[in-house]
C-alpha cells in the first residue's frame, strides 16, 4: 500500500472516476465521512463485453460487499459495440497498452486500495502487468491457464514469479484450467487459489453437484471482497 493512500475514496472523488470516458463505475452507498476503501478495475473476457450477464452480476455482488468496481472495454470490444461487427481480440501488445491507459486514468482518482483483474483473458492481461503497475492486489475469475486441450502447454511462466498479492477463483472442471492440471503447476506463493466445486470456466456447476451458479457467484464475490479488504 502506498503511503498516504489509506483513506477511502469519497463520493466527490468517485464522481470524477465516473466522468472518465469509456469507464463504467459502480460504487457502494457511501456515508458521509466513510468513503469506499477498496476499488477493483475489472476487465472482461475475450468473447463478452463489460456489461455481459457475468460482469453485471459480479459487479453488483462485489458492490454489495463494499467493493467499488470500475469496468472498461478493450478496443476490439468497444469497436464491436459501435459497429455491431464481431471482432477478434486485439494483439496482446494492444490489450496491455489499454490496461496501462485505464490504470493511469483511475489511479490518481482513487485514494484507497486499487486492485486490478478480470474475467478470463481480462484477468490474464492484468496478471502480466500487476507487478509493473504496482497494483495493490490482483483478482482473476476463471483464469485461462492453457488453451482448450493443451494442459501440457500452460501459460504460467510469469505466474511463477508474480510478486503481487493475487487471488484466482477457478472452477474445478474449467476447460482452460482444471484442478488436476493446475495443481501440478509451479505458481508464486503470492497466489491464492479458490476452487469452486464442479464449476466450469464461467463458474457454472454441474447440476448433479447440488451447487448453483448464483451460489458460486456469491461465493466468489464474498471471497474476492474478503481478500481485497484483508
C-alpha positions in Angstrom: 0.0 0.0 0.0 1.4 3.4 -1.0 2.0 5.9 1.8 -0.8 8.4 2.0 -3.4 6.3 0.2 -5.1 4.6 3.1 -8.1 6.9 3.2 -11.2 5.8 1.4 -12.5 7.4 -1.8 -15.5 9.6 -1.1 -18.5 10.4 -3.3 -17.0 13.5 -4.9 -13.8 11.6 -5.9 -15.9 8.7 -7.2 -17.9 11.1 -9.4 -14.6 12.1 -11.1 -13.9 8.4 -11.9 -17.3 8.1 -13.4 -16.6 11.1 -15.7 -13.7 9.3 -17.4 -14.9 8.4 -21.0 -15.3 4.7 -21.6 -15.5 3.6 -17.9 -18.5 2.0 -16.2 -18.4 2.6 -12.5 -20.3 1.1 -9.6 -19.7 2.1 -6.0 -21.2 1.0 -2.7 -23.5 3.5 -1.0 -21.2 5.9 0.9 -22.0 7.5 4.2 -20.6 11.0 4.9 -17.1 10.7 6.3 -16.8 7.0 5.5 -15.6 6.5 1.9 -15.0 3.3 0.0 -11.5 2.0 0.7 -11.3 -0.7 -2.0 -11.7 -0.4 -5.7 -11.3 -3.1 -8.4 -10.7 -2.4 -12.0 -12.4 -5.4 -13.7 -11.7 -6.3 -17.3 -14.0 -8.5 -19.5 -13.1 -11.8 -21.1 -12.4 -12.5 -24.8 -16.0 -13.1 -26.0 -18.3 -10.9 -23.9 -18.4 -7.2 -23.2 -18.1 -5.3 -19.9 -21.9 -5.5 -19.4 -22.3 -9.2 -20.0 -24.5 -11.0 -17.5 -21.5 -12.4 -15.8 -19.8 -9.0 -15.5 -23.0 -7.3 -14.4 -23.7 -9.9 -11.7 -20.2 -9.9 -10.4 -20.0 -6.1 -10.2 -23.3 -6.0 -8.4 -22.3 -8.7 -5.9 -19.0 -7.0 -5.2 -20.6 -3.6 -4.7 -22.9 -5.3 -2.2 -19.8 -6.5 -0.3 -18.4 -2.9 -0.2 -16.0 -3.0 -3.1 -16.2 -0.3 -5.8 -15.9 -1.7 -9.4 -14.6 0.0 -12.5 -15.2 -1.7 -15.8 -13.8 -0.9 -19.3 -13.6 -2.5 -22.7 -10.6 -3.3 -24.8 -10.5 -1.6 -28.2 -11.9 -4.5 -30.3 -14.9 -4.9 -28.0 -15.6 -1.1 -28.0 -15.5 -1.2 -31.8 -17.9 -4.1 -31.8 -20.3 -2.1 -29.6 -20.2 0.8 -32.1 -20.3 -1.1 -35.3 -22.1 -4.3 -34.4 -19.5 -6.4 -36.1 -17.9 -9.2 -34.1 -14.2 -8.8 -33.9 -11.4 -11.0 -32.5 -9.3 -9.7 -29.6 -6.6 -7.2 -30.3 -3.0 -8.4 -30.2 -1.6 -8.8 -26.7 0.5 -5.6 -27.0 -2.6 -3.5 -27.6 -4.5 -5.2 -24.8 -1.7 -4.5 -22.4 -1.4 -0.9 -23.5 -5.2 -0.4 -23.0 -4.8 -1.8 -19.4 -2.0 0.7 -18.8 -4.0 3.6 -20.0 -7.1 2.7 -17.9 -4.9 2.2 -14.8 -3.2 5.5 -15.4 -6.6 7.2 -15.6 -8.0 5.7 -12.5 -5.0 5.5 -10.1 -4.8 9.3 -9.5 -8.5 9.5 -8.7 -8.6 6.6 -6.2 -7.1 7.2 -2.7 -7.9 3.8 -1.3 -6.7 0.4 -2.3 -6.7 -0.2 -6.1 -6.7 -3.8 -7.4 -6.8 -5.0 -11.0 -8.1 -8.1 -12.5 -10.8 -9.6 -14.7 -12.6 -12.5 -16.3 -10.5 -15.0 -18.2 -8.5 -13.0 -20.8 -9.0 -9.8 -19.0 -7.6 -11.3 -15.8 -4.7 -12.8 -17.7 -3.7 -9.5 -19.2 -3.9 -7.9 -15.7 -1.6 -10.6 -14.3 1.0 -9.7 -16.9 1.0 -6.1 -15.6 0.3 -6.4 -11.9 3.9 -6.1 -10.8 4.7 -3.4 -13.3 1.7 -1.2 -12.3 2.3 -1.7 -8.6 -1.3 -2.9 -8.1 -2.4 -3.4 -4.5 -3.8 -6.8 -5.5 -4.8 -9.0 -8.5 -8.1 -10.9 -8.9 -8.7 -13.4 -11.7 -12.1 -15.0 -12.3 -11.7 -18.2 -14.4 -8.0 -17.9 -15.4 -7.1 -19.3 -18.8 -4.1 -21.4 -17.7 -3.9 -23.0 -21.2 -5.8 -23.3 -24.4 -8.5 -25.9 -24.6 -7.0 -29.4 -24.8 -3.4 -28.1 -24.2 -2.9 -28.5 -20.5 0.7 -29.6 -21.3 1.4 -26.1 -22.7 0.5 -23.8 -19.8 0.8 -20.1 -19.9 2.1 -19.8 -16.4 5.8 -18.7 -16.6 5.0 -15.2 -15.3 2.8 -16.6 -12.6 5.7 -18.5 -11.0 7.4 -15.1 -10.4 4.4 -12.9 -9.7 5.0 -10.7 -6.6 1.6 -9.0 -6.4 -0.8 -10.5 -3.8 -3.2 -12.4 -6.0 -6.4 -14.4 -5.9 -7.6 -16.8 -8.6 -11.2 -18.0 -8.4 -11.4 -21.2 -10.6 -13.9 -23.9 -11.4 -12.7 -27.4 -10.6 -13.6 -28.5 -14.1 -12.6 -25.4 -16.0 -11.7 -26.4 -19.6 -8.9 -23.8 -19.5 -7.5 -24.8 -16.1 -9.0 -27.7 -14.2 -7.9 -28.6 -10.7 -5.8 -31.6 -11.6 -3.8 -29.8 -14.2 -3.3 -26.6 -12.2 -2.3 -28.4 -9.0 0.8 -29.6 -11.0 1.9 -26.1 -12.0 4.6 -24.1 -10.1 2.8 -20.9 -9.0 4.1 -18.0 -6.9 3.4 -18.1 -3.2 1.7 -14.7 -3.7 -1.1 -16.5 -5.4 -4.1 -17.9 -3.6 -6.5 -20.3 -5.4 -10.2 -20.5 -4.6 -11.7 -23.7 -6.1 -15.4 -23.8 -6.8 -16.9 -27.3 -6.8 -17.7 -28.8 -10.2 -17.7 -25.4 -11.8 -16.7 -24.6 -15.4 -14.9 -21.6 -16.9 -18.0 -19.3 -16.2 -18.2 -20.7 -12.6 -21.3 -22.7 -13.5 -21.5 -26.0 -11.6 -22.8 -29.4 -12.7 -26.5 -29.8 -11.6 -25.6 -33.1 -10.0 -23.2 -31.3 -7.7 -26.1 -29.7 -5.8 -24.5 -26.3 -6.2 -26.0 -23.4 -8.2 -24.5 -20.7 -10.4 -25.9 -18.0 -8.2 -24.4 -19.7 -5.2 -21.0 -19.9 -6.9 -21.1 -16.2 -8.0 -22.0 -15.2 -4.5 -19.2 -17.3 -3.0 -16.7 -15.8 -5.5 -17.8 -12.2 -4.7 -17.5 -12.8 -0.9 -14.1 -14.4 -1.3 -12.9 -11.6 -3.5 -14.2 -8.9 -1.2 -12.6 -10.5 1.9 -9.3 -10.9 0.0 -9.3 -7.3 -1.1 -10.1 -6.0 2.3 -7.6 -8.1 4.2 
